[in-house]
Amino acid sequence: MSGKIDLERQDNGVATLWIDNPAHRNALNNSLIEALTGHYKALAADPACRVIVVRGRGGIFCAGRELRDLRALQDADNATIVATYEKLRALNEAVWFCPRPTVAVIEKYAFGAGATLSSWCDIAVAEDTALFAYPEVHHGFPPSPALMALFLAVGRKKAMELVLTGRRIDAVEADRIGLITRAVPQAALDEDLAKLTAGLLRSGPDAVKRTKEFVWHSDEAGHRAAMASAVDSISLGLASPQAREGIAAFFAKEQPGWASPSRRKS
């Protein structure tokens, strides 16, 4: 299998996963999917990790899935095909159910599996000329792993147009319909990411985890059940040690421990 996933860690708790498969425009293959899943799971369990960013080497996010993988699957038995897509499911779940904030930074384009990966992230920032598409239907198969994330992001009508036509949209339109968090000029992308991660690092890790847990629950529950669950979520969160520290720091006009660079490194 071609390519690799590079893990780059900063002292402040930001971990960046770099997709590096230049021969295939950073397209994902089975090996890269497994490597990404392993990194997300390991970082999710590491208390020193505060934010996980995924992006592509060489100014390209991800061109989708290596079609040679899929061509090889066509001659496999059904059990092998299902097992292969279970690995993609494991990646989607590792990203979506990660207790750390997950961020995608999209340059050039995010097609197919690349667009799916970015859509499962909590936050996606793209250069304004980047392109997005779900071209699976053009190759004769459905983009099913993307649909749940798409429905949550853009709603059924927009999602169905994107997946049934496979048309490309630029980041400005992706921003307008809610597929990404925002589109920024290419020259401002790294600066925007730095501001974003700085904001995330100011947030209490326990509060972030509890917020994400509540989002997962509310997605699967009815409104009445979710509203009831919100009471437990905020009540337990308010009584936590981090909430006590955060509120005390506010009144003392200080930074809480998790937001102080000097204390994060100690």
C-alpha positions in Angstrom: 0.0 0.0 0.0 1.2 3.5 -0.8 1.4 6.5 1.5 1.6 7.1 5.2 0.0 9.0 8.0 2.4 11.4 9.9 1.6 12.4 13.5 2.8 15.8 14.5 2.4 16.8 18.1 2.8 20.3 19.7 3.5 21.0 23.4 0.2 22.7 23.8 -1.8 19.5 23.2 -2.6 19.9 19.5 -2.0 16.8 17.4 -2.0 16.9 13.6 -2.5 13.9 11.4 -1.1 14.4 8.0 -2.3 12.3 5.1 0.8 11.8 2.9 0.1 9.8 -0.3 1.4 12.1 -3.1 1.3 9.5 -5.8 -2.5 9.4 -5.5 -3.2 13.0 -4.5 -3.6 11.9 -0.8 -6.3 9.4 -1.7 -7.1 6.9 1.1 -6.4 3.2 0.8 -7.1 0.4 3.3 -3.7 0.9 5.0 -4.2 4.6 5.5 -7.7 4.1 6.8 -6.5 1.7 9.4 -3.6 4.0 10.3 -5.9 7.0 10.7 -8.3 5.0 12.9 -5.5 3.8 15.1 -4.2 7.3 15.6 -7.7 8.7 16.4 -8.3 6.0 19.0 -4.9 6.4 20.6 -5.2 10.2 20.8 -8.7 10.0 22.2 -7.3 8.0 25.1 -4.3 10.3 25.7 -5.1 13.0 28.2 -2.2 15.1 26.9 -4.0 15.5 23.6 -6.5 18.4 23.5 -7.3 18.9 19.8 -6.9 16.6 16.7 -6.4 18.2 13.3 -6.4 16.3 10.1 -5.0 17.7 6.8 -3.1 16.6 3.7 0.6 17.1 2.7 1.5 19.1 -0.3 -1.5 21.5 -0.2 -4.0 18.8 -1.0 -6.5 17.4 1.5 -7.7 14.1 0.0 -8.8 13.0 -3.5 -11.1 10.3 -2.1 -10.5 6.5 -2.1 -7.9 4.7 -4.2 -10.0 3.1 -6.9 -7.6 0.2 -7.3 -8.6 -0.9 -3.8 -12.2 -0.9 -4.9 -11.4 -2.7 -8.2 -9.7 -5.5 -6.3 -12.8 -5.8 -4.0 -15.0 -6.5 -6.9 -13.5 -9.9 -7.3 -13.7 -10.7 -3.6 -16.4 -12.5 -1.7 -19.1 -10.6 0.1 -17.6 -11.2 3.5 -14.3 -9.6 2.4 -16.1 -6.6 1.0 -18.1 -6.1 4.2 -15.0 -6.4 6.3 -13.3 -3.8 4.3 -16.1 -1.3 4.7 -16.3 -2.1 8.4 -12.8 -0.6 8.6 -14.1 2.6 7.0 -17.0 2.6 9.5 -14.4 2.2 12.3 -12.7 5.4 11.1 -15.9 7.3 10.8 -16.9 6.3 14.4 -13.4 7.0 15.7 -13.7 10.6 14.4 -17.3 11.3 15.3 -17.1 9.7 18.8 -13.8 11.2 19.7 -13.9 13.0 23.0 -11.4 15.6 21.7 -12.4 18.3 19.3 -11.7 17.1 15.7 -10.8 19.6 13.0 -10.3 19.1 9.2 -8.3 21.6 7.2 -9.1 21.3 3.5 -6.9 22.5 0.8 -7.4 22.0 -3.0 -10.1 19.4 -2.7 -12.0 16.9 -0.6 -13.6 14.2 -2.8 -15.4 11.0 -1.9 -13.8 9.5 1.2 -12.0 12.7 1.8 -15.2 14.7 1.9 -16.7 12.0 4.2 -13.7 12.3 6.6 -14.0 16.1 6.8 -17.8 15.9 7.3 -17.5 13.6 10.3 -15.1 16.1 12.0 -16.6 18.6 14.5 -15.1 21.6 12.6 -13.9 22.0 9.0 -12.1 25.0 7.7 -11.2 25.2 4.0 -9.4 27.5 1.6 -12.1 29.4 -0.3 -11.1 27.8 -3.7 -11.2 24.2 -2.4 -13.6 21.8 -4.1 -15.9 19.2 -2.6 -17.7 16.3 -4.2 -19.2 12.9 -3.6 -18.5 11.3 -7.0 -19.3 7.7 -6.0 -22.5 7.6 -8.1 -20.4 8.3 -11.2 -18.5 5.1 -10.5 -21.7 3.1 -10.0 -21.9 2.7 -6.2 -23.6 4.7 -3.4 -21.7 7.0 -1.0 -23.6 5.5 1.9 -20.9 6.1 4.7 -21.2 9.9 4.0 -25.0 10.2 4.3 -25.5 10.4 8.0 -22.9 13.1 8.4 -24.3 15.0 5.4 -27.9 14.9 6.7 -26.7 16.3 10.0 -24.7 19.1 8.3 -26.8 20.2 5.3 -30.2 18.5 5.6 -31.7 15.9 3.3 -32.5 18.0 0.3 -29.0 19.5 -0.1 -27.4 16.1 0.7 -29.5 14.2 -1.9 -28.5 16.7 -4.6 -24.8 16.4 -3.8 -24.8 12.6 -3.7 -27.2 11.8 -6.5 -25.5 14.2 -9.0 -21.9 14.0 -7.7 -21.4 17.6 -8.6 -18.5 19.6 -7.4 -19.0 22.7 -5.2 -16.5 25.2 -4.0 -15.8 26.0 -0.4 -17.8 29.2 -0.5 -21.0 27.2 -1.4 -19.9 24.5 1.1 -19.8 27.2 3.8 -23.1 28.6 2.8 -25.0 25.3 3.0 -23.3 24.2 6.2 -21.0 21.4 4.8 -18.0 23.2 6.4 -17.5 25.6 9.3 -16.1 28.4 7.1 -14.1 29.2 4.0 -11.0 31.5 4.2 -8.4 32.8 1.7 -5.6 30.3 1.3 -3.0 32.8 2.7 -5.1 33.1 5.9 -5.7 29.3 6.4 -2.9 28.7 8.9 -3.6 31.8 10.8 -7.2 30.9 11.1 -6.3 27.4 12.3 -4.0 28.9 14.9 -6.8 31.1 16.3 -9.3 28.2 16.2 -7.0 25.9 18.1 -6.2 28.6 20.6 -9.9 29.0 21.3 -10.4 25.3 21.7 -7.5 25.1 24.1 -9.2 27.7 26.3 -12.1 25.3 26.8 -12.1 22.9 29.8 -11.3 19.4 28.6 -14.0 17.8 30.7 -16.6 20.4 29.5 -15.6 19.6 25.9 -16.0 15.9 26.5 -19.4 16.3 28.2 -20.6 18.6 25.5 -19.7 16.0 22.8 -21.3 13.2 24.8 -24.5 15.2 25.0 -24.4 15.9 21.3 -24.1 12.2 20.6 -27.0 11.4 22.9 -29.3 14.1 21.5 -28.7 13.0 18.0 -30.1 9.6 18.9 -32.9 10.7 21.2 -36.1 12.6 20.8 -36.3 16.2 21.8 -38.1 15.6 25.1 -35.5 12.9 26.1 -32.6 15.1 25.1 -34.0 18.1 27.0 -34.3 15.9 30.1 -30.8 14.5 29.6 -29.5 18.1 29.3 -30.3 18.7 33.0 -28.1 15.7 34.1 -25.4 16.8 31.7 -25.0 20.3 32.9 -25.7 19.5 36.5 -22.9 16.9 36.6 -20.6 19.2 34.6 -21.2 22.2 37.0 -20.2 20.1 40.0 -17.0 18.9 38.4 -13.5 20.0 39.6 -12.8 21.7 36.3 -16.0 23.8 36.5 -15.0 24.8 40.0 -11.6 25.8 38.8 -12.9 27.6 35.8 -15.4 29.7 37.7 -12.9 30.5 40.4 -10.4 31.6 37.8 -13.0 33.9 36.3 -13.6 35.7 39.6 -9.9 35.8 40.3 -9.3 37.3 36.8 -6.9 34.4 36.1 -6.6 31.7 33.5 -7.6 28.2 34.5 -4.9 25.6 34.4 -5.9 24.0 31.1 -5.8 27.5 29.3 -2.5 28.6 30.7 0.5 27.7 28.4 3.0 27.7 31.3 0.8 25.3 33.4 0.0 23.1 30.4 3.7 22.4 29.9 4.4 21.7 33.6 
